[in-house]
Amino acid sequence: MFLCYLVNYLSILFKSIELSKRLHFEMLLSVFNAPINLYFDVTPTGRVLNRFSKDMDQVDNYVFFTFVSC
């Protein structure tokens, strides 16, 4: 019984890490592909960094624990 819980927990953990990496890569790619004169001139660097960190915090903390609690 314990082994089943452990395997389930580890599989959710690794999928959560994979999801986090994929989300970060896609967010970074979309920011890099944004037009420079329309996005970076208007949006401060701190706002972009805060948005990245907020979204990654949501994925790292809440998504993982939501799946573990099921």
PQR file of N, CA, C, O and H, with PARSE charges and radii, in Angstrom:
ATOM      1  N   MET A   1       0.816  -1.189   0.000 -0.4000 1.5000
ATOM      2  CA  MET A   1       0.000   0.000   0.000 -0.0000 2.0000
ATOM      3  C   MET A   1       0.861   1.255   0.000  0.5500 1.7000
ATOM      4  O   MET A   1       0.617   2.193  -0.759 -0.5500 1.4000
ATOM      5  N   PHE A   2       1.867   1.259   0.858 -0.4000 1.5000
ATOM      6  CA  PHE A   2       2.768   2.402   0.932 -0.0000 2.0000
ATOM      7  C   PHE A   2       3.497   2.603  -0.388  0.5500 1.7000
ATOM      8  O   PHE A   2       3.720   3.739  -0.807 -0.5500 1.4000
ATOM      9  H   PHE A   2       2.066   0.497   1.475  0.4000 1.0000
ATOM     10  N   LEU A   3       3.861   1.528  -1.034 -0.4000 1.5000
ATOM     11  CA  LEU A   3       4.577   1.609  -2.307 -0.0000 2.0000
ATOM     12  C   LEU A   3       3.708   2.275  -3.378  0.5500 1.7000
ATOM     13  O   LEU A   3       4.211   3.050  -4.192 -0.5500 1.4000
ATOM     14  H   LEU A   3       3.680   0.606  -0.693  0.4000 1.0000
ATOM     15  N   CYS A   4       2.429   1.981  -3.378 -0.4000 1.5000
ATOM     16  CA  CYS A   4       1.513   2.615  -4.346 -0.0000 2.0000
ATOM     17  C   CYS A   4       1.448   4.122  -4.123  0.5500 1.7000
ATOM     18  O   CYS A   4       1.479   4.894  -5.081 -0.5500 1.4000
ATOM     19  H   CYS A   4       2.021   1.351  -2.717  0.4000 1.0000
ATOM     20  N   TYR A   5       1.357   4.546  -2.858 -0.4000 1.5000
ATOM     21  CA  TYR A   5       1.328   5.973  -2.553 -0.0000 2.0000
ATOM     22  C   TYR A   5       2.637   6.651  -2.945  0.5500 1.7000
ATOM     23  O   TYR A   5       2.639   7.769  -3.459 -0.5500 1.4000
ATOM     24  H   TYR A   5       1.332   3.919  -2.080  0.4000 1.0000
ATOM     25  N   LEU A   6       3.722   5.979  -2.701 -0.4000 1.5000
ATOM     26  CA  LEU A   6       5.026   6.538  -3.037 -0.0000 2.0000
ATOM     27  C   LEU A   6       5.182   6.706  -4.551  0.5500 1.7000
ATOM     28  O   LEU A   6       5.648   7.744  -5.020 -0.5500 1.4000
ATOM     29  H   LEU A   6       3.721   5.071  -2.283  0.4000 1.0000
ATOM     30  N   VAL A   7       4.796   5.694  -5.299 -0.4000 1.5000
ATOM     31  CA  VAL A   7       4.886   5.776  -6.757 -0.0000 2.0000
ATOM     32  C   VAL A   7       3.972   6.880  -7.290  0.5500 1.7000
ATOM     33  O   VAL A   7       4.354   7.630  -8.188 -0.5500 1.4000
ATOM     34  H   VAL A   7       4.417   4.850  -4.917  0.4000 1.0000
ATOM     35  N   ASN A   8       2.778   6.972  -6.738 -0.4000 1.5000
ATOM     36  CA  ASN A   8       1.842   8.020  -7.147 -0.0000 2.0000
ATOM     37  C   ASN A   8       2.405   9.403  -6.836  0.5500 1.7000
ATOM     38  O   ASN A   8       2.354  10.301  -7.678 -0.5500 1.4000
ATOM     39  H   ASN A   8       2.468   6.363  -6.008  0.4000 1.0000
ATOM     40  N   TYR A   9       2.933   9.573  -5.649 -0.4000 1.5000
ATOM     41  CA  TYR A   9       3.510  10.858  -5.229 -0.0000 2.0000
ATOM     42  C   TYR A   9       4.682  11.245  -6.120  0.5500 1.7000
ATOM     43  O   TYR A   9       4.778  12.392  -6.556 -0.5500 1.4000
ATOM     44  H   TYR A   9       2.974   8.844  -4.965  0.4000 1.0000
ATOM     45  N   LEU A  10       5.566  10.308  -6.391 -0.4000 1.5000
ATOM     46  CA  LEU A  10       6.731  10.608  -7.222 -0.0000 2.0000
ATOM     47  C   LEU A  10       6.342  10.904  -8.667  0.5500 1.7000
ATOM     48  O   LEU A  10       6.935  11.775  -9.304 -0.5500 1.4000
ATOM     49  H   LEU A  10       5.488   9.376  -6.037  0.4000 1.0000
ATOM     50  N   SER A  11       5.359  10.191  -9.181 -0.4000 1.5000
ATOM     51  CA  SER A  11       4.934  10.478 -10.556 -0.0000 2.0000
ATOM     52  C   SER A  11       4.309  11.869 -10.658  0.5500 1.7000
ATOM     53  O   SER A  11       4.542  12.582 -11.634 -0.5500 1.4000
ATOM     54  H   SER A  11       4.877   9.484  -8.664  0.4000 1.0000
ATOM     55  N   ILE A  12       3.526  12.254  -9.669 -0.4000 1.5000
ATOM     56  CA  ILE A  12       2.957  13.604  -9.667 -0.0000 2.0000
ATOM     57  C   ILE A  12       4.058  14.644  -9.508  0.5500 1.7000
ATOM     58  O   ILE A  12       4.010  15.696 -10.145 -0.5500 1.4000
ATOM     59  H   ILE A  12       3.337  11.675  -8.875  0.4000 1.0000
ATOM     60  N   LEU A  13       5.030  14.370  -8.684 -0.4000 1.5000
ATOM     61  CA  LEU A  13       6.146  15.288  -8.487 -0.0000 2.0000
ATOM     62  C   LEU A  13       6.911  15.512  -9.788  0.5500 1.7000
ATOM     63  O   LEU A  13       7.194  16.655 -10.148 -0.5500 1.4000
ATOM     64  H   LEU A  13       5.069  13.515  -8.167  0.4000 1.0000
ATOM     65  N   PHE A  14       7.249  14.442 -10.494 -0.4000 1.5000
ATOM     66  CA  PHE A  14       8.009  14.592 -11.733 -0.0000 2.0000
ATOM     67  C   PHE A  14       7.192  15.245 -12.836  0.5500 1.7000
ATOM     68  O   PHE A  14       7.733  16.011 -13.633 -0.5500 1.4000
ATOM     69  H   PHE A  14       7.019  13.514 -10.201  0.4000 1.0000
ATOM     70  N   LYS A  15       5.902  14.956 -12.894 -0.4000 1.5000
ATOM     71  CA  LYS A  15       5.039  15.622 -13.873 -0.0000 2.0000
ATOM     72  C   LYS A  15       4.900  17.106 -13.554  0.5500 1.7000
ATOM     73  O   LYS A  15       4.831  17.934 -14.462 -0.5500 1.4000
ATOM     74  H   LYS A  15       5.462  14.334 -12.247  0.4000 1.0000
ATOM     75  N   SER A  16       4.860  17.436 -12.287 -0.4000 1.5000
ATOM     76  CA  SER A  16       4.779  18.839 -11.883 -0.0000 2.0000
ATOM     77  C   SER A  16       6.048  19.593 -12.272  0.5500 1.7000
ATOM     78  O   SER A  16       5.980  20.735 -12.726 -0.5500 1.4000
ATOM     79  H   SER A  16       4.917  16.763 -11.550  0.4000 1.0000
ATOM     80  N   ILE A  17       7.180  18.968 -12.098 -0.4000 1.5000
ATOM     81  CA  ILE A  17       8.446  19.584 -12.499 -0.0000 2.0000
ATOM     82  C   ILE A  17       8.502  19.757 -14.011  0.5500 1.7000
ATOM     83  O   ILE A  17       8.956  20.789 -14.505 -0.5500 1.4000
ATOM     84  H   ILE A  17       7.236  18.040 -11.730  0.4000 1.0000
ATOM     85  N   GLU A  18       8.044  18.754 -14.741 -0.4000 1.5000
ATOM     86  CA  GLU A  18       8.015  18.839 -16.199 -0.0000 2.0000
ATOM     87  C   GLU A  18       7.071  19.957 -16.655  0.5500 1.7000
ATOM     88  O   GLU A  18       7.401  20.710 -17.571 -0.5500 1.4000
ATOM     89  H   GLU A  18       7.675  17.915 -14.340  0.4000 1.0000
ATOM     90  N   LEU A  19       5.922  20.064 -16.032 -0.4000 1.5000
ATOM     91  CA  LEU A  19       4.973  21.119 -16.352 -0.0000 2.0000
ATOM     92  C   LEU A  19       5.567  22.491 -16.069  0.5500 1.7000
ATOM     93  O   LEU A  19       5.389  23.424 -16.852 -0.5500 1.4000
ATOM     94  H   LEU A  19       5.654  19.452 -15.288  0.4000 1.0000
ATOM     95  N   SER A  20       6.264  22.612 -14.965 -0.4000 1.5000
ATOM     96  CA  SER A  20       6.890  23.875 -14.602 -0.0000 2.0000
ATOM     97  C   SER A  20       7.953  24.280 -15.621  0.5500 1.7000
ATOM     98  O   SER A  20       8.022  25.444 -16.018 -0.5500 1.4000
ATOM     99  H   SER A  20       6.409  21.854 -14.329  0.4000 1.0000
ATOM    100  N   LYS A  21       8.764  23.345 -16.037 -0.4000 1.5000
ATOM    101  CA  LYS A  21       9.792  23.640 -17.043 -0.0000 2.0000
ATOM    102  C   LYS A  21       9.169  24.042 -18.370  0.5500 1.7000
ATOM    103  O   LYS A  21       9.624  24.986 -19.017 -0.5500 1.4000
ATOM    104  H   LYS A  21       8.708  22.400 -15.714  0.4000 1.0000
ATOM    105  N   ARG A  22       8.122  23.320 -18.777 -0.4000 1.5000
ATOM    106  CA  ARG A  22       7.474  23.618 -20.050 -0.0000 2.0000
ATOM    107  C   ARG A  22       6.807  24.991 -20.020  0.5500 1.7000
ATOM    108  O   ARG A  22       6.903  25.755 -20.980 -0.5500 1.4000
ATOM    109  H   ARG A  22       7.753  22.554 -18.251  0.4000 1.0000
ATOM    110  N   LEU A  23       6.133  25.298 -18.917 -0.4000 1.5000
ATOM    111  CA  LEU A  23       5.478  26.591 -18.795 -0.0000 2.0000
ATOM    112  C   LEU A  23       6.498  27.720 -18.828  0.5500 1.7000
ATOM    113  O   LEU A  23       6.284  28.727 -19.502 -0.5500 1.4000
ATOM    114  H   LEU A  23       6.056  24.677 -18.137  0.4000 1.0000
ATOM    115  N   HIS A  24       7.592  27.564 -18.115 -0.4000 1.5000
ATOM    116  CA  HIS A  24       8.622  28.592 -18.093 -0.0000 2.0000
ATOM    117  C   HIS A  24       9.218  28.792 -19.484  0.5500 1.7000
ATOM    118  O   HIS A  24       9.436  29.926 -19.908 -0.5500 1.4000
ATOM    119  H   HIS A  24       7.766  26.746 -17.567  0.4000 1.0000
ATOM    120  N   PHE A  25       9.479  27.714 -20.182 -0.4000 1.5000
ATOM    121  CA  PHE A  25      10.044  27.816 -21.527 -0.0000 2.0000
ATOM    122  C   PHE A  25       9.082  28.524 -22.476  0.5500 1.7000
ATOM    123  O   PHE A  25       9.495  29.391 -23.245 -0.5500 1.4000
ATOM    124  H   PHE A  25       9.303  26.792 -19.838  0.4000 1.0000
ATOM    125  N   GLU A  26       7.802  28.159 -22.425 -0.4000 1.5000
ATOM    126  CA  GLU A  26       6.822  28.781 -23.318 -0.0000 2.0000
ATOM    127  C   GLU A  26       6.594  30.246 -22.976  0.5500 1.7000
ATOM    128  O   GLU A  26       6.407  31.067 -23.874 -0.5500 1.4000
ATOM    129  H   GLU A  26       7.466  27.455 -21.800  0.4000 1.0000
ATOM    130  N   MET A  27       6.607  30.584 -21.698 -0.4000 1.5000
ATOM    131  CA  MET A  27       6.476  31.993 -21.310 -0.0000 2.0000
ATOM    132  C   MET A  27       7.673  32.792 -21.787  0.5500 1.7000
ATOM    133  O   MET A  27       7.517  33.896 -22.308 -0.5500 1.4000
ATOM    134  H   MET A  27       6.760  29.918 -20.969  0.4000 1.0000
ATOM    135  N   LEU A  28       8.853  32.251 -21.616 -0.4000 1.5000
ATOM    136  CA  LEU A  28      10.066  32.936 -22.043 -0.0000 2.0000
ATOM    137  C   LEU A  28      10.099  33.101 -23.556  0.5500 1.7000
ATOM    138  O   LEU A  28      10.491  34.154 -24.059 -0.5500 1.4000
ATOM    139  H   LEU A  28       8.981  31.354 -21.193  0.4000 1.0000
ATOM    140  N   LEU A  29       9.695  32.079 -24.274 -0.4000 1.5000
ATOM    141  CA  LEU A  29       9.651  32.137 -25.731 -0.0000 2.0000
ATOM    142  C   LEU A  29       8.663  33.194 -26.211  0.5500 1.7000
ATOM    143  O   LEU A  29       8.954  33.930 -27.154 -0.5500 1.4000
ATOM    144  H   LEU A  29       9.377  31.223 -23.865  0.4000 1.0000
ATOM    145  N   SER A  30       7.513  33.275 -25.581 -0.4000 1.5000
ATOM    146  CA  SER A  30       6.526  34.271 -26.013 -0.0000 2.0000
ATOM    147  C   SER A  30       6.991  35.696 -25.712  0.5500 1.7000
ATOM    148  O   SER A  30       6.694  36.614 -26.477 -0.5500 1.4000
ATOM    149  H   SER A  30       7.277  32.677 -24.815  0.4000 1.0000
ATOM    150  N   VAL A  31       7.710  35.889 -24.616 -0.4000 1.5000
ATOM    151  CA  VAL A  31       8.240  37.221 -24.320 -0.0000 2.0000
ATOM    152  C   VAL A  31       9.346  37.581 -25.301  0.5500 1.7000
ATOM    153  O   VAL A  31       9.431  38.726 -25.745 -0.5500 1.4000
ATOM    154  H   VAL A  31       7.951  35.143 -23.995  0.4000 1.0000
ATOM    155  N   PHE A  32      10.189  36.621 -25.641 -0.4000 1.5000
ATOM    156  CA  PHE A  32      11.255  36.901 -26.597 -0.0000 2.0000
ATOM    157  C   PHE A  32      10.722  37.173 -28.000  0.5500 1.7000
ATOM    158  O   PHE A  32      11.337  37.916 -28.764 -0.5500 1.4000
ATOM    159  H   PHE A  32      10.120  35.690 -25.280  0.4000 1.0000
ATOM    160  N   ASN A  33       9.583  36.576 -28.340 -0.4000 1.5000
ATOM    161  CA  ASN A  33       9.005  36.781 -29.661 -0.0000 2.0000
ATOM    162  C   ASN A  33       8.091  37.998 -29.733  0.5500 1.7000
ATOM    163  O   ASN A  33       7.559  38.300 -30.801 -0.5500 1.4000
ATOM    164  H   ASN A  33       9.084  35.972 -27.718  0.4000 1.0000
ATOM    165  N   ALA A  34       7.898  38.695 -28.631 -0.4000 1.5000
ATOM    166  CA  ALA A  34       7.056  39.893 -28.629 -0.0000 2.0000
ATOM    167  C   ALA A  34       7.778  41.015 -29.373  0.5500 1.7000
ATOM    168  O   ALA A  34       9.002  41.125 -29.310 -0.5500 1.4000
ATOM    169  H   ALA A  34       8.330  38.450 -27.763  0.4000 1.0000
ATOM    170  N   PRO A  35       7.016  41.839 -30.072 -0.5600 1.5000
ATOM    171  CA  PRO A  35       7.641  42.970 -30.769  0.2800 2.0000
ATOM    172  C   PRO A  35       8.287  43.929 -29.766  0.5500 1.7000
ATOM    173  O   PRO A  35       7.672  44.320 -28.775 -0.5500 1.4000
ATOM    174  N   ILE A  36       9.505  44.287 -30.037 -0.4000 1.5000
ATOM    175  CA  ILE A  36      10.277  45.092 -29.089 -0.0000 2.0000
ATOM    176  C   ILE A  36       9.662  46.470 -28.905  0.5500 1.7000
ATOM    177  O   ILE A  36       9.545  46.950 -27.778 -0.5500 1.4000
ATOM    178  H   ILE A  36      10.005  43.970 -30.843  0.4000 1.0000
ATOM    179  N   ASN A  37       9.272  47.103 -29.986 -0.4000 1.5000
ATOM    180  CA  ASN A  37       8.774  48.474 -29.852 -0.0000 2.0000
ATOM    181  C   ASN A  37       7.370  48.535 -29.251  0.5500 1.7000
ATOM    182  O   ASN A  37       6.968  49.597 -28.774 -0.5500 1.4000
ATOM    183  H   ASN A  37       9.366  46.713 -30.902  0.4000 1.0000
ATOM    184  N   LEU A  38       6.619  47.449 -29.256 -0.4000 1.5000
ATOM    185  CA  LEU A  38       5.271  47.465 -28.704 -0.0000 2.0000
ATOM    186  C   LEU A  38       5.203  46.919 -27.285  0.5500 1.7000
ATOM    187  O   LEU A  38       4.317  47.304 -26.522 -0.5500 1.4000
ATOM    188  H   LEU A  38       6.946  46.587 -29.643  0.4000 1.0000
ATOM    189  N   TYR A  39       6.110  46.040 -26.922 -0.4000 1.5000
ATOM    190  CA  TYR A  39       6.011  45.390 -25.612 -0.0000 2.0000
ATOM    191  C   TYR A  39       7.043  45.914 -24.620  0.5500 1.7000
ATOM    192  O   TYR A  39       6.683  46.330 -23.518 -0.5500 1.4000
ATOM    193  H   TYR A  39       6.829  45.727 -27.543  0.4000 1.0000
ATOM    194  N   PHE A  40       8.291  45.899 -24.986 -0.4000 1.5000
ATOM    195  CA  PHE A  40       9.343  46.236 -24.033 -0.0000 2.0000
ATOM    196  C   PHE A  40       9.440  47.729 -23.761  0.5500 1.7000
ATOM    197  O   PHE A  40       9.931  48.130 -22.706 -0.5500 1.4000
ATOM    198  H   PHE A  40       8.583  45.561 -25.880  0.4000 1.0000
ATOM    199  N   ASP A  41       8.984  48.555 -24.689 -0.4000 1.5000
ATOM    200  CA  ASP A  41       8.987  49.993 -24.436 -0.0000 2.0000
ATOM    201  C   ASP A  41       7.878  50.394 -23.466  0.5500 1.7000
ATOM    202  O   ASP A  41       8.001  51.392 -22.756 -0.5500 1.4000
ATOM    203  H   ASP A  41       8.585  48.229 -25.546  0.4000 1.0000
ATOM    204  N   VAL A  42       6.805  49.623 -23.437 -0.4000 1.5000
ATOM    205  CA  VAL A  42       5.645  49.961 -22.613 -0.0000 2.0000
ATOM    206  C   VAL A  42       5.688  49.244 -21.265  0.5500 1.7000
ATOM    207  O   VAL A  42       5.310  49.828 -20.249 -0.5500 1.4000
ATOM    208  H   VAL A  42       6.705  48.813 -24.014  0.4000 1.0000
ATOM    209  N   THR A  43       6.136  48.004 -21.238 -0.4000 1.5000
ATOM    210  CA  THR A  43       6.102  47.183 -20.032 -0.0000 2.0000
ATOM    211  C   THR A  43       7.439  47.235 -19.301  0.5500 1.7000
ATOM    212  O   THR A  43       8.470  46.895 -19.882 -0.5500 1.4000
ATOM    213  H   THR A  43       6.443  47.530 -22.063  0.4000 1.0000
ATOM    214  N   PRO A  44       7.442  47.657 -18.034 -0.5600 1.5000
ATOM    215  CA  PRO A  44       8.696  47.671 -17.268  0.2800 2.0000
ATOM    216  C   PRO A  44       9.218  46.256 -17.017  0.5500 1.7000
ATOM    217  O   PRO A  44       8.445  45.301 -16.947 -0.5500 1.4000
ATOM    218  N   THR A  45      10.513  46.139 -16.885 -0.4000 1.5000
ATOM    219  CA  THR A  45      11.145  44.845 -16.672 -0.0000 2.0000
ATOM    220  C   THR A  45      10.678  44.201 -15.371  0.5500 1.7000
ATOM    221  O   THR A  45      10.508  42.984 -15.311 -0.5500 1.4000
ATOM    222  H   THR A  45      11.141  46.915 -16.941  0.4000 1.0000
ATOM    223  N   GLY A  46      10.472  44.991 -14.347 -0.4000 1.5000
ATOM    224  CA  GLY A  46      10.016  44.460 -13.066 -0.0000 2.0000
ATOM    225  C   GLY A  46       8.644  43.818 -13.158  0.5500 1.7000
ATOM    226  O   GLY A  46       8.376  42.824 -12.483 -0.5500 1.4000
ATOM    227  H   GLY A  46      10.610  45.980 -14.395  0.4000 1.0000
ATOM    228  N   ARG A  47       7.768  44.379 -13.990 -0.4000 1.5000
ATOM    229  CA  ARG A  47       6.436  43.807 -14.147 -0.0000 2.0000
ATOM    230  C   ARG A  47       6.504  42.455 -14.833  0.5500 1.7000
ATOM    231  O   ARG A  47       5.774  41.533 -14.468 -0.5500 1.4000
ATOM    232  H   ARG A  47       7.985  45.186 -14.539  0.4000 1.0000
ATOM    233  N   VAL A  48       7.372  42.331 -15.821 -0.4000 1.5000
ATOM    234  CA  VAL A  48       7.543  41.052 -16.511 -0.0000 2.0000
ATOM    235  C   VAL A  48       8.108  40.014 -15.547  0.5500 1.7000
ATOM    236  O   VAL A  48       7.642  38.875 -15.518 -0.5500 1.4000
ATOM    237  H   VAL A  48       7.965  43.080 -16.118  0.4000 1.0000
ATOM    238  N   LEU A  49       9.095  40.396 -14.770 -0.4000 1.5000
ATOM    239  CA  LEU A  49       9.706  39.486 -13.799 -0.0000 2.0000
ATOM    240  C   LEU A  49       8.711  39.070 -12.718  0.5500 1.7000
ATOM    241  O   LEU A  49       8.675  37.904 -12.326 -0.5500 1.4000
ATOM    242  H   LEU A  49       9.474  41.322 -14.794  0.4000 1.0000
ATOM    243  N   ASN A  50       7.911  40.008 -12.238 -0.4000 1.5000
ATOM    244  CA  ASN A  50       6.898  39.669 -11.232 -0.0000 2.0000
ATOM    245  C   ASN A  50       5.854  38.720 -11.790  0.5500 1.7000
ATOM    246  O   ASN A  50       5.399  37.816 -11.088 -0.5500 1.4000
ATOM    247  H   ASN A  50       7.940  40.955 -12.557  0.4000 1.0000
ATOM    248  N   ARG A  51       5.472  38.913 -13.039 -0.4000 1.5000
ATOM    249  CA  ARG A  51       4.486  38.025 -13.651 -0.0000 2.0000
ATOM    250  C   ARG A  51       5.050  36.616 -13.798  0.5500 1.7000
ATOM    251  O   ARG A  51       4.357  35.634 -13.529 -0.5500 1.4000
ATOM    252  H   ARG A  51       5.842  39.646 -13.609  0.4000 1.0000
ATOM    253  N   PHE A  52       6.312  36.517 -14.225 -0.4000 1.5000
ATOM    254  CA  PHE A  52       6.953  35.210 -14.328 -0.0000 2.0000
ATOM    255  C   PHE A  52       6.971  34.515 -12.975  0.5500 1.7000
ATOM    256  O   PHE A  52       6.598  33.346 -12.865 -0.5500 1.4000
ATOM    257  H   PHE A  52       6.875  37.314 -14.443  0.4000 1.0000
ATOM    258  N   SER A  53       7.402  35.230 -11.954 -0.4000 1.5000
ATOM    259  CA  SER A  53       7.540  34.595 -10.641 -0.0000 2.0000
ATOM    260  C   SER A  53       6.184  34.225 -10.058  0.5500 1.7000
ATOM    261  O   SER A  53       6.067  33.199  -9.389 -0.5500 1.4000
ATOM    262  H   SER A  53       7.705  36.179 -12.043  0.4000 1.0000
ATOM    263  N   LYS A  54       5.158  35.034 -10.296 -0.4000 1.5000
ATOM    264  CA  LYS A  54       3.826  34.712  -9.786 -0.0000 2.0000
ATOM    265  C   LYS A  54       3.267  33.467 -10.464  0.5500 1.7000
ATOM    266  O   LYS A  54       2.730  32.585  -9.794 -0.5500 1.4000
ATOM    267  H   LYS A  54       5.253  35.867 -10.840  0.4000 1.0000
ATOM    268  N   ASP A  55       3.386  33.389 -11.777 -0.4000 1.5000
ATOM    269  CA  ASP A  55       2.871  32.224 -12.496 -0.0000 2.0000
ATOM    270  C   ASP A  55       3.629  30.960 -12.122  0.5500 1.7000
ATOM    271  O   ASP A  55       3.021  29.902 -11.961 -0.5500 1.4000
ATOM    272  H   ASP A  55       3.822  34.106 -12.321  0.4000 1.0000
ATOM    273  N   MET A  56       4.928  31.052 -11.985 -0.4000 1.5000
ATOM    274  CA  MET A  56       5.709  29.878 -11.619 -0.0000 2.0000
ATOM    275  C   MET A  56       5.406  29.446 -10.185  0.5500 1.7000
ATOM    276  O   MET A  56       5.420  28.251  -9.889 -0.5500 1.4000
ATOM    277  H   MET A  56       5.422  31.911 -12.116  0.4000 1.0000
ATOM    278  N   ASP A  57       5.135  30.389  -9.301 -0.4000 1.5000
ATOM    279  CA  ASP A  57       4.752  30.049  -7.929 -0.0000 2.0000
ATOM    280  C   ASP A  57       3.428  29.298  -7.920  0.5500 1.7000
ATOM    281  O   ASP A  57       3.269  28.336  -7.169 -0.5500 1.4000
ATOM    282  H   ASP A  57       5.123  31.360  -9.541  0.4000 1.0000
ATOM    283  N   GLN A  58       2.486  29.721  -8.738 -0.4000 1.5000
ATOM    284  CA  GLN A  58       1.196  29.036  -8.823 -0.0000 2.0000
ATOM    285  C   GLN A  58       1.384  27.592  -9.270  0.5500 1.7000
ATOM    286  O   GLN A  58       0.801  26.676  -8.692 -0.5500 1.4000
ATOM    287  H   GLN A  58       2.615  30.503  -9.348  0.4000 1.0000
ATOM    288  N   VAL A  59       2.187  27.398 -10.282 -0.4000 1.5000
ATOM    289  CA  VAL A  59       2.402  26.042 -10.798 -0.0000 2.0000
ATOM    290  C   VAL A  59       3.162  25.197  -9.792  0.5500 1.7000
ATOM    291  O   VAL A  59       2.791  24.051  -9.536 -0.5500 1.4000
ATOM    292  H   VAL A  59       2.661  28.143 -10.752  0.4000 1.0000
ATOM    293  N   ASP A  60       4.203  25.742  -9.229 -0.4000 1.5000
ATOM    294  CA  ASP A  60       5.048  24.965  -8.318 -0.0000 2.0000
ATOM    295  C   ASP A  60       4.324  24.585  -7.033  0.5500 1.7000
ATOM    296  O   ASP A  60       4.500  23.474  -6.533 -0.5500 1.4000
ATOM    297  H   ASP A  60       4.505  26.673  -9.437  0.4000 1.0000
ATOM    298  N   ASN A  61       3.532  25.467  -6.506 -0.4000 1.5000
ATOM    299  CA  ASN A  61       2.911  25.202  -5.197 -0.0000 2.0000
ATOM    300  C   ASN A  61       1.506  24.644  -5.295  0.5500 1.7000
ATOM    301  O   ASN A  61       1.223  23.583  -4.739 -0.5500 1.4000
ATOM    302  H   ASN A  61       3.389  26.370  -6.912  0.4000 1.0000
ATOM    303  N   TYR A  62       0.629  25.334  -5.987 -0.4000 1.5000
ATOM    304  CA  TYR A  62      -0.783  24.972  -5.913 -0.0000 2.0000
ATOM    305  C   TYR A  62      -1.153  23.793  -6.798  0.5500 1.7000
ATOM    306  O   TYR A  62      -1.952  22.951  -6.389 -0.5500 1.4000
ATOM    307  H   TYR A  62       0.859  26.196  -6.439  0.4000 1.0000
ATOM    308  N   VAL A  63      -0.604  23.713  -7.981 -0.4000 1.5000
ATOM    309  CA  VAL A  63      -0.952  22.610  -8.867 -0.0000 2.0000
ATOM    310  C   VAL A  63      -0.461  21.288  -8.288  0.5500 1.7000
ATOM    311  O   VAL A  63      -1.194  20.299  -8.297 -0.5500 1.4000
ATOM    312  H   VAL A  63       0.045  24.398  -8.313  0.4000 1.0000
ATOM    313  N   PHE A  64       0.747  21.261  -7.795 -0.4000 1.5000
ATOM    314  CA  PHE A  64       1.296  20.037  -7.214 -0.0000 2.0000
ATOM    315  C   PHE A  64       0.466  19.562  -6.036  0.5500 1.7000
ATOM    316  O   PHE A  64       0.097  18.390  -5.970 -0.5500 1.4000
ATOM    317  H   PHE A  64       1.342  22.065  -7.787  0.4000 1.0000
ATOM    318  N   PHE A  65       0.170  20.456  -5.110 -0.4000 1.5000
ATOM    319  CA  PHE A  65      -0.573  20.054  -3.919 -0.0000 2.0000
ATOM    320  C   PHE A  65      -2.029  19.721  -4.226  0.5500 1.7000
ATOM    321  O   PHE A  65      -2.651  18.945  -3.501 -0.5500 1.4000
ATOM    322  H   PHE A  65       0.470  21.409  -5.164  0.4000 1.0000
ATOM    323  N   THR A  66      -2.570  20.292  -5.279 -0.4000 1.5000
ATOM    324  CA  THR A  66      -3.930  19.936  -5.686 -0.0000 2.0000
ATOM    325  C   THR A  66      -3.977  18.498  -6.156  0.5500 1.7000
ATOM    326  O   THR A  66      -4.889  17.754  -5.793 -0.5500 1.4000
ATOM    327  H   THR A  66      -2.064  20.923  -5.868  0.4000 1.0000
ATOM    328  N   PHE A  67      -3.005  18.098  -6.958 -0.4000 1.5000
ATOM    329  CA  PHE A  67      -2.991  16.722  -7.433 -0.0000 2.0000
ATOM    330  C   PHE A  67      -2.646  15.727  -6.329  0.5500 1.7000
ATOM    331  O   PHE A  67      -3.157  14.608  -6.335 -0.5500 1.4000
ATOM    332  H   PHE A  67      -2.264  18.702  -7.252  0.4000 1.0000
ATOM    333  N   VAL A  68      -1.808  16.102  -5.401 -0.4000 1.5000
ATOM    334  CA  VAL A  68      -1.434  15.198  -4.320 -0.0000 2.0000
ATOM    335  C   VAL A  68      -2.620  14.974  -3.378  0.5500 1.7000
ATOM    336  O   VAL A  68      -2.786  13.874  -2.850 -0.5500 1.4000
ATOM    337  H   VAL A  68      -1.392  17.012  -5.396  0.4000 1.0000
ATOM    338  N   SER A  69      -3.429  15.982  -3.165 -0.4000 1.5000
ATOM    339  CA  SER A  69      -4.531  15.851  -2.231 -0.0000 2.0000
ATOM    340  C   SER A  69      -5.699  15.026  -2.779  0.5500 1.7000
ATOM    341  O   SER A  69      -6.585  14.634  -2.020 -0.5500 1.4000
ATOM    342  H   SER A  69      -3.294  16.875  -3.594  0.4000 1.0000
ATOM    343  N   CYS A  70      -5.708  14.763  -4.075 -0.4000 1.5000
ATOM    344  CA  CYS A  70      -6.805  13.962  -4.665 -0.0000 2.0000
ATOM    345  C   CYS A  70      -6.714  12.505  -4.320  0.5500 1.7000
ATOM    346  O   CYS A  70      -7.560  11.716  -4.742 -0.5500 1.4000
ATOM    347  H   CYS A  70      -4.988  15.082  -4.692  0.4000 1.0000
TER
END
